[in-house]
Amino acid sequence: MVKITDTIKYIGVDDKDIDLFESQYVVPEGISYNSYLILDEKNTLMDTVDARCIDEWVGKLKAELGDKKLDYVVVSHVEPDHAGGIATVVELYPDVTLVGNAKTFQMLQQFFDYSIDGWNKLVVKEGDELNIGSHTLTFMLAPMVHWPEVMISYEKSEKVLFSADGFGKFGALELTADDDWACEARRYYFNIVGKYGMPVQTLLKKAAALDIAVICPLHGPVLNENLGYYIDTYNTWSSYTPENKGVLVAYASIHGNTAKAAEKLGELLREKGVEKVVVSDLAREDMAEVIEDAFRYDRMILCAASYDAGVFPCMQKFLNHLQAKAYQKRIVGLVENGSWAPSAAKTMRQILETMKDVEIVEPVVTIKSVMKASDIPALEELAGVIAGK
């Protein structure tokens, strides 16, 4: 059971049956949809849950409220995994007032094929407060973290920050209670929020002015200890600063020959004392995991086969993802393989050059079909340059 305070109750639910979050991210340990209920003179619900788990969630809501009235629902984020129960709440408690900003209601209407004009609404803006008894909520807009209508709420009497998708992570709470937070929080951040580093930085500046004892995100565990660690980690991630020294060697191999060159590079980098080396097969490994590592480490080497006068598709997909997520401030080496007209390095370079502060180092290594003894000196030179960086 998740304990927050005597008056702020966790009524979220675990989704242990989902296979792909947002239909693209593998979640072998599920996901939690977090919802919170503040019991006071005006009982206030902080977000709902995905429609997939609505029945279990309604049971928890009714158990906590009993025969009491529900006065407000704060809508931090209208994405369906958090606002999927809004219509159910209005049906159960017709007099309830929805609390959101102007964009909240504009976007919320888009999820219904009937008008929500008859619903009770309280439109708030930056810095507005809502007193519900002994608790007072202050609202702060957080546009593009990671949708334009997002807002966070700070409850000043118990020093609780309701952080929307900020500080969230993959994993059902029941299955990941003892897991390291950073691992799945990092994959979650860079794949879902990562493009929006500047808005996250703006949000962190707002949070720095608050006295926070508890962070309540919309996914993942409630955070109530060592909050400086979580905030500092988010500052690192959102400023695109490498979290660790190390090298990701990401390869795209058709028949296994480029893979052998990538593995050899991994060996050479380790021999040269690189702190951490991760070698990843883009054709087979979870793309979101590899993207996580690309942002985690300060250096990367891309090894790819040429294909249709370009680059093997899984490498193209990987680079397009990095481009979309604002990959920057990194050092990159290139290895290409081609049997008659090597084209992979040119294509990879063209994409990388659209990214901010990405340094492409020399030499760019070209292999013809199969790595041979004569290719090792060039690979060793590239490994030496990357290790020295």
C-alpha positions in Angstrom: 0.0 0.0 0.0 1.3 3.4 -1.0 1.3 5.9 2.0 1.5 9.6 1.3 -0.1 11.4 4.3 -3.1 10.8 6.5 -5.2 13.1 4.3 -3.7 12.5 0.9 -4.5 9.0 -0.3 -3.0 7.0 -3.2 -5.8 5.5 -5.3 -3.7 4.6 -8.4 -3.7 1.2 -10.1 -1.2 -1.1 -11.7 -1.6 -2.2 -15.3 0.3 -5.5 -15.4 -1.2 -6.8 -18.6 -0.2 -4.0 -21.0 2.5 -5.0 -23.5 3.3 -1.7 -25.2 3.0 1.6 -23.4 1.8 4.3 -25.9 1.8 1.4 -28.4 5.6 1.6 -28.8 7.5 1.1 -25.5 8.0 -2.4 -24.2 7.0 -2.6 -20.5 7.6 -6.1 -19.3 6.8 -5.0 -15.7 3.8 -3.0 -16.7 3.0 0.6 -15.7 1.2 2.4 -12.9 -1.5 5.0 -13.4 -1.3 7.2 -10.4 -4.3 9.1 -9.0 -4.5 10.8 -5.6 -7.4 11.9 -3.4 -7.1 14.8 -0.9 -9.7 14.4 1.9 -10.7 17.8 3.3 -13.6 20.2 3.5 -13.6 20.0 -0.3 -12.6 16.5 -1.3 -10.3 16.8 -4.3 -9.2 14.2 -6.8 -5.8 14.6 -8.5 -6.2 13.0 -11.9 -7.9 9.8 -13.0 -6.5 6.7 -14.7 -6.5 4.9 -18.1 -9.8 3.4 -19.1 -8.1 0.0 -19.1 -8.2 0.0 -15.3 -11.2 2.1 -14.6 -13.2 -0.5 -12.6 -10.5 -1.2 -10.1 -9.8 2.6 -9.7 -13.5 3.4 -9.2 -13.6 0.8 -6.4 -10.6 2.5 -4.7 -12.2 6.0 -5.1 -15.5 4.9 -3.6 -13.8 3.1 -0.7 -11.9 6.2 0.3 -14.7 8.7 -0.2 -17.5 6.6 1.3 -20.6 8.6 1.3 -18.7 11.9 1.1 -19.1 14.3 -1.8 -16.4 14.8 -4.4 -15.9 18.5 -5.0 -13.0 18.9 -7.4 -11.0 17.0 -10.0 -7.7 18.5 -10.9 -6.8 17.6 -14.4 -3.0 17.9 -14.6 -2.8 16.2 -18.1 -5.5 15.2 -20.5 -3.6 12.3 -22.1 -5.9 9.2 -22.0 -3.8 7.3 -19.5 -4.5 10.0 -17.0 -7.8 11.5 -18.0 -9.5 8.2 -19.1 -11.8 8.3 -16.1 -13.0 11.9 -16.4 -16.4 11.0 -17.9 -16.9 8.3 -15.3 -16.2 10.7 -12.5 -18.7 13.2 -13.9 -21.3 10.5 -14.2 -20.7 9.3 -10.6 -20.5 12.8 -9.1 -22.5 15.1 -11.4 -21.8 18.2 -9.2 -18.0 17.8 -9.3 -16.0 20.7 -10.7 -13.1 20.0 -13.0 -10.0 22.2 -12.5 -7.7 23.0 -15.4 -6.2 25.7 -17.5 -7.6 27.1 -20.7 -5.8 24.6 -22.8 -6.9 21.7 -20.6 -10.6 22.1 -21.5 -9.9 22.9 -25.2 -8.0 19.6 -25.5 -10.2 17.6 -23.2 -13.2 18.3 -25.4 -11.4 16.7 -28.3 -11.6 13.3 -26.6 -15.4 13.4 -26.6 -17.9 13.3 -29.4 -20.4 15.2 -27.3 -20.2 18.6 -25.7 -18.7 19.0 -22.2 -20.0 22.6 -21.9 -22.5 21.5 -19.2 -19.7 20.2 -16.9 -18.7 22.4 -14.0 -15.3 23.9 -14.7 -12.8 26.1 -12.9 -10.2 27.6 -15.2 -6.9 28.4 -13.5 -3.8 30.2 -14.6 -0.2 30.4 -13.5 0.1 31.0 -9.7 -3.6 30.6 -8.9 -4.5 29.0 -5.6 -7.4 26.8 -4.6 -8.2 26.5 -0.9 -10.0 23.3 -0.1 -9.9 23.5 3.7 -6.6 22.8 5.5 -5.0 22.2 2.2 -4.2 24.8 -0.5 -3.2 23.9 -4.0 -1.1 26.3 -6.1 -1.1 25.7 -9.9 1.9 26.1 -12.2 1.8 25.7 -15.9 4.2 23.3 -17.4 3.6 23.5 -21.2 5.3 20.9 -23.3 6.3 18.7 -20.4 5.3 16.9 -22.5 1.9 18.2 -23.9 1.0 21.9 -24.1 -1.8 21.8 -21.5 0.3 20.2 -18.7 0.2 21.8 -15.2 1.6 20.8 -11.9 0.1 21.5 -8.4 1.8 22.2 -5.1 0.0 21.6 -1.8 1.7 23.9 0.7 0.5 22.6 4.1 2.0 19.1 3.5 4.6 20.2 1.0 3.5 17.8 -1.8 4.3 18.4 -5.4 1.9 16.7 -7.9 4.3 16.6 -10.8 2.2 15.3 -13.7 4.5 13.1 -16.0 7.6 14.6 -14.4 9.6 12.2 -12.3 7.6 9.2 -13.7 8.9 5.8 -14.6 7.9 2.6 -16.3 6.8 -0.4 -14.1 3.8 -1.4 -12.1 4.4 -0.5 -8.4 3.7 -4.0 -7.2 6.3 -5.5 -9.5 9.0 -2.8 -9.2 8.9 -1.7 -5.5 12.6 -2.6 -5.0 13.9 -1.6 -8.4 16.5 1.1 -9.0 14.4 4.2 -9.9 16.8 5.7 -12.4 16.9 2.7 -14.8 13.3 2.8 -16.0 12.9 6.5 -15.1 15.7 7.2 -17.6 14.2 5.2 -20.4 10.8 6.8 -19.7 12.3 10.3 -19.6 14.4 10.2 -22.8 11.8 8.4 -24.9 8.7 10.4 -23.8 9.8 13.7 -22.4 13.4 14.0 -23.7 12.7 16.3 -26.7 11.4 19.0 -24.2 14.6 19.7 -22.2 14.1 23.4 -22.1 10.5 23.2 -20.7 11.7 20.8 -18.1 14.4 23.2 -17.1 11.8 25.9 -16.7 9.7 23.6 -14.5 12.7 22.8 -12.4 13.3 26.5 -11.8 9.8 26.8 -10.5 10.2 23.8 -8.3 13.4 25.2 -6.8 11.4 27.9 -5.2 9.2 25.4 -3.3 9.7 23.5 -0.1 9.0 20.0 -1.3 8.7 17.0 1.0 6.9 14.6 -1.4 6.8 14.2 -5.2 3.7 12.5 -6.5 4.1 11.7 -10.3 1.5 10.2 -12.6 3.6 7.1 -13.2 5.9 5.3 -10.9 6.6 5.5 -7.1 5.8 8.4 -4.8 9.1 10.0 -3.9 9.6 11.1 -0.3 13.3 10.6 0.4 16.5 12.0 -1.0 14.6 14.3 -3.2 17.8 16.2 -4.1 18.9 13.1 -6.0 15.8 13.0 -8.2 15.8 16.7 -8.9 19.5 16.8 -9.7 19.1 13.8 -12.0 16.3 15.5 -13.9 18.4 18.6 -14.2 21.2 16.5 -15.8 18.8 14.8 -18.2 16.9 17.9 -19.2 20.1 19.9 -19.8 21.4 17.1 -22.1 24.5 16.7 -20.0 25.9 13.2 -20.2 25.1 11.3 -17.0 28.1 9.0 -17.2 31.4 8.7 -19.0 31.2 5.8 -21.4 30.7 4.7 -25.0 27.7 3.3 -26.7 28.6 1.2 -29.8 25.4 0.9 -31.7 25.5 -1.3 -34.9 23.2 -2.2 -37.8 24.4 -5.4 -39.4 22.9 -7.4 -42.3 24.8 -10.6 -42.3 26.8 -10.3 -39.1 30.0 -8.8 -40.5 29.4 -5.2 -39.3 28.5 -6.8 -35.9 32.0 -8.3 -35.7 33.6 -4.9 -36.3 31.4 -3.4 -33.6 32.3 -6.1 -31.1 36.0 -5.6 -32.0 35.6 -1.9 -31.3 34.1 -2.7 -27.9 37.2 -4.8 -27.1 39.6 -2.1 -28.2 37.7 0.6 -26.2 37.9 -1.6 -23.0 41.6 -2.2 -23.6 42.1 1.5 -23.8 40.5 2.0 -20.4 37.1 3.4 -21.3 35.0 3.5 -18.2 31.9 1.8 -19.6 31.3 0.3 -23.0 27.9 -0.9 -24.2 27.5 -2.7 -27.6 24.0 -2.8 -28.9 22.4 -4.5 -31.9 19.8 -2.1 -33.4 18.1 -4.8 -35.3 17.2 -6.9 -32.2 17.4 -4.9 -29.0 14.7 -2.6 -27.6 15.2 0.7 -29.5 14.1 2.7 -26.4 16.8 1.1 -24.3 19.5 2.0 -26.9 18.2 5.6 -27.0 18.4 5.7 -23.3 22.1 4.7 -23.5 22.8 7.2 -26.2 21.7 10.0 -23.9 23.3 8.4 -20.8 26.9 8.3 -22.1 29.1 11.0 -23.4 30.3 9.2 -26.5 28.9 7.0 -29.2 30.2 5.0 -32.2 27.8 4.1 -35.0 28.6 1.0 -37.1 26.3 0.4 -40.1 26.0 -1.5 -43.3 25.3 0.5 -46.5 21.8 -0.2 -47.9 20.1 1.1 -51.0 22.6 3.9 -51.4 21.9 4.9 -47.8 22.2 3.2 -44.5 20.6 0.0 -43.1 17.0 0.9 -42.0 17.3 0.2 -38.3 20.2 2.6 -38.1 18.2 5.2 -40.0 15.3 4.6 -37.5 17.7 5.0 -34.6 19.1 8.3 -35.8 15.7 9.6 -36.7 14.6 8.9 -33.1 17.7 10.7 -31.7 17.0 13.6 -34.0 13.4 13.8 -32.8 14.5 13.6 -29.1 17.0 16.5 -29.5 20.2 14.5 -29.1 23.1 16.9 -28.6 26.4 17.6 -26.8 28.0 14.3 -27.7 31.0 12.9 -29.5 30.4 10.4 -32.2 32.5 8.1 -34.3 31.5 6.4 -37.6 32.2 3.0 -39.1 30.6 2.0 -42.4 30.5 -1.3 -44.3 29.9 -1.6 -48.1 30.6 -4.2 -50.7 30.7 -1.9 -53.8 29.6 1.7 -53.0 29.8 2.4 -49.2 27.2 5.0 -48.4 26.4 4.5 -44.7 28.8 7.0 -43.3 27.6 9.8 -45.6 24.0 9.1 -44.6 24.7 8.9 -40.9 26.8 12.1 -41.0 24.0 14.0 -42.8 21.5 13.2 -40.0 24.0 13.8 -37.2 24.9 17.2 -38.7 21.4 18.4 -38.0 21.9 17.9 -34.3 23.3 20.5 -31.9 26.8 20.3 -30.6 27.5 16.8 -32.0 31.2 16.4 -32.8 32.0 13.7 -35.5 35.5 12.5 -35.1 38.1 11.2 -37.5 38.9 8.7 -38.8 35.7 7.5 -40.4 36.4 3.8 -40.9 35.3 2.0 -44.1 35.1 -1.8 -44.2 34.6 -3.6 -47.5 32.3 -6.6 -46.8 34.2 -8.4 -44.1 36.5 -7.0 -41.3 40.1 -8.2 -42.1 43.4 -7.9 -40.3 44.1 -4.8 -42.4 41.1 -3.0 -41.0 42.2 -3.4 -37.3 44.7 -0.4 -37.3 41.9 2.0 -38.5 39.5 0.6 -35.8 42.2 0.9 -33.2 42.9 4.5 -34.2 39.2 5.4 -34.0 39.0 3.6 -30.6 42.0 5.6 -29.4 40.5 8.9 -30.5 37.2 8.2 -28.8 38.9 6.9 -25.6 41.0 10.1 -25.5 37.9 12.3 -25.7 
